[in-house]
Amino acid sequence: MRIGVITFPGTLDDRDAARAVVAGGAQAISLWHADADLKKVDAVILPGGFSYGDYLRCGAISRFAPVMELVIEAANNGMPVLGICNGFQVLAESHLLPGALTRNSDLHFLCCDQELEIVNNKTAWTNSYSVGEKIVIPLKNGEGSYQCDDQTLAMLEGEGRVIARYVGENPNGSRNLIAGITNAKGNVVGLMPHPEHAIDELTGPTAQGLGFFTSILNAMVK
């Protein structure tokens, strides 16, 4: 299986994401933001970082990169897409996911090992987990507070489209402790914490993030 990892100017977690893809059992394919070519990949990951320096809004410029036109079309046709941190912001700016990621409630950048609860394991990126399973993976962001209007929140909760919640104290002010969401089809997922930094216990706090990268293989086999 070929999983594309997009690099934008300012991306800094693309190599970590590629390493996680390989650890999960797939082939990592590098995709460049300026190329309108997905290189026949089966799925796409938008990794974390500060694409285009976050000079406008996080992800707002990346949304118009040539490669994103193809990603948006492919996602709407069912291709699995995972946006991690800045990648989540790009997906929101691209309207592949509802809502927005705003400044953390305390206005500070945070970096910590964060406990999450998986609440939806029906997506292409979460099926390796059990509902209610708790995992610890790194969280690092300055604009990671998930916000949406009441109608959108009711829709996400009512349709089971929240995929993970923060456990314990709300780290960044996200509504309903939301750490990640999915689209209606379950092929597009945005996650603020970083599973690619927790694929083995030697380099991460746990290896519990690996499930996101094995889930996609399970989804494609089905």
C-alpha positions in Angstrom: 0.0 0.0 0.0 1.3 3.5 -1.0 0.6 6.3 1.5 1.5 9.8 0.4 3.0 12.3 2.9 2.7 15.9 1.8 5.5 18.4 2.5 4.6 22.1 2.5 7.1 24.9 3.2 7.3 24.9 7.0 6.2 21.3 7.4 8.4 19.7 10.1 6.8 16.3 10.9 6.8 14.8 7.4 9.7 12.4 8.1 8.2 11.3 11.3 4.9 10.6 9.5 6.8 8.7 6.8 8.6 6.6 9.4 5.2 5.8 11.1 3.8 4.8 7.7 6.6 2.3 7.2 6.3 1.0 10.8 2.6 0.4 10.1 3.5 -1.8 7.2 2.9 0.5 4.2 5.2 2.3 1.7 5.7 6.1 2.3 5.6 8.3 -0.8 6.8 11.9 -0.6 4.4 14.4 -2.1 5.4 18.0 -2.8 2.9 20.9 -2.2 3.6 22.5 -5.6 3.1 19.3 -7.7 -0.4 18.5 -9.0 0.4 14.8 -8.8 -0.6 12.2 -6.1 1.7 9.6 -7.6 -1.0 6.9 -7.5 -1.1 6.7 -3.7 -3.9 4.9 -1.9 -4.1 7.4 1.0 -2.7 10.7 2.0 -1.3 12.1 5.3 -1.0 15.9 5.9 1.6 16.1 8.7 2.2 18.7 11.3 4.3 21.8 11.2 3.9 25.5 10.3 2.9 25.4 6.6 3.8 28.6 4.9 4.8 29.9 8.3 1.2 30.1 9.4 1.4 33.8 8.3 -2.3 34.1 7.5 -4.2 31.5 9.4 -2.9 28.0 10.1 -3.5 26.0 6.9 -5.2 28.9 5.1 -2.4 29.2 2.4 -1.8 25.4 2.1 -5.4 24.9 1.2 -4.6 26.5 -2.2 -1.5 24.5 -2.9 -1.7 22.6 -6.3 -1.5 19.2 -4.6 -4.5 20.1 -2.4 -6.8 20.4 -5.4 -6.2 16.7 -6.0 -6.4 15.8 -2.4 -9.8 17.5 -2.0 -11.1 15.7 -5.1 -9.8 12.3 -4.0 -11.1 12.7 -0.5 -14.5 13.6 -1.8 -14.3 10.4 -3.8 -13.5 8.3 -0.8 -9.7 8.3 -0.6 -8.5 8.0 3.1 -6.9 11.3 4.3 -5.4 12.0 7.7 -4.5 15.5 8.9 -2.3 15.7 12.0 -2.1 19.0 13.9 -1.3 21.5 11.1 -2.7 18.9 8.7 -6.0 19.1 10.7 -6.0 22.8 10.2 -5.5 22.4 6.5 -8.4 20.0 6.3 -10.6 22.5 8.1 -9.5 25.3 5.8 -10.2 23.0 2.8 -13.7 22.4 4.1 -13.1 18.7 4.2 -13.9 18.9 7.9 -16.1 21.3 9.7 -15.1 23.8 12.3 -11.8 25.7 12.9 -8.7 25.4 15.0 -8.1 28.5 17.1 -5.5 29.9 19.6 -5.2 27.8 22.7 -7.4 29.1 25.5 -4.4 30.2 27.6 -2.7 31.8 24.5 0.4 29.7 25.1 2.1 27.0 22.9 1.8 23.7 24.7 3.9 20.5 24.4 3.0 17.5 26.6 2.2 13.8 26.6 -1.6 13.7 26.4 -4.1 11.0 27.3 -6.9 10.5 24.8 -10.0 8.3 24.7 -10.9 6.8 21.4 -14.6 7.3 20.9 -15.1 6.2 17.3 -13.3 3.2 15.8 -15.3 3.0 12.6 -13.0 5.3 10.5 -10.3 4.3 8.1 -7.7 5.6 10.6 -9.0 4.4 14.0 -10.3 0.8 13.4 -7.2 -0.7 15.2 -8.5 0.7 18.5 -11.5 -0.2 20.7 -14.1 2.3 21.7 -13.2 3.6 25.1 -9.6 2.7 24.7 -7.2 5.2 26.3 -3.9 6.1 24.7 -1.1 8.5 25.4 0.5 10.4 22.5 2.3 13.8 22.3 0.3 17.0 21.9 2.1 20.2 20.7 0.3 23.2 19.3 -0.3 26.9 19.7 -3.6 26.9 17.8 -5.2 23.6 18.6 -8.5 24.6 20.2 -11.3 23.0 18.2 -14.2 25.4 17.8 -17.5 25.2 15.9 -21.0 26.6 16.2 -23.6 24.8 18.3 -25.4 23.3 15.3 -22.1 21.8 14.0 -21.3 20.5 17.4 -24.7 18.8 17.8 -24.2 17.3 14.3 -20.7 15.9 15.2 -21.9 14.5 18.5 -25.2 13.1 17.1 -23.5 11.4 14.1 -20.6 10.0 16.2 -18.1 12.0 14.2 -15.9 12.8 17.2 -13.1 10.2 17.0 -11.1 11.1 20.1 -11.3 13.3 23.2 -8.8 14.6 25.7 -8.9 12.9 29.0 -8.7 15.0 32.2 -8.3 18.8 32.1 -8.9 20.5 28.8 -5.5 21.3 27.4 -6.4 23.9 24.9 -10.0 24.9 25.3 -11.5 22.6 22.6 -15.2 22.3 22.7 -16.4 19.1 24.4 -12.7 18.0 24.8 -12.5 17.2 21.1 -9.1 16.1 20.0 -10.1 14.7 16.5 -13.1 14.4 14.2 -14.0 12.6 11.0 -16.2 13.4 8.0 -19.5 11.6 7.3 -17.9 8.8 5.3 -15.2 8.1 7.8 -12.3 8.4 5.3 -11.1 11.9 6.3 -9.8 12.3 9.9 -8.3 15.3 11.6 -6.4 14.8 14.8 -4.6 17.5 16.8 -2.2 15.3 18.9 0.7 13.5 17.1 0.4 9.7 16.8 3.5 9.6 14.6 5.6 10.6 17.6 4.4 7.5 19.6 5.0 4.5 17.4 7.7 2.8 19.6 8.6 3.2 23.3 12.2 4.0 22.5 11.4 7.4 20.9 7.9 8.1 22.2 6.1 8.1 25.5 4.3 5.0 24.2 3.8 3.0 21.0 0.1 3.6 21.2 0.0 6.0 18.2 0.9 3.1 15.8 -2.8 2.1 15.6 -3.6 5.0 13.3 -1.1 3.7 10.8 -2.2 0.1 11.0 -5.8 1.0 10.8 -5.5 2.3 7.3 -4.1 -1.1 6.1 -7.1 -2.8 7.7 -9.5 -0.3 6.0 -8.0 -0.9 2.6 -8.0 -4.7 2.9 -11.8 -4.6 3.7 
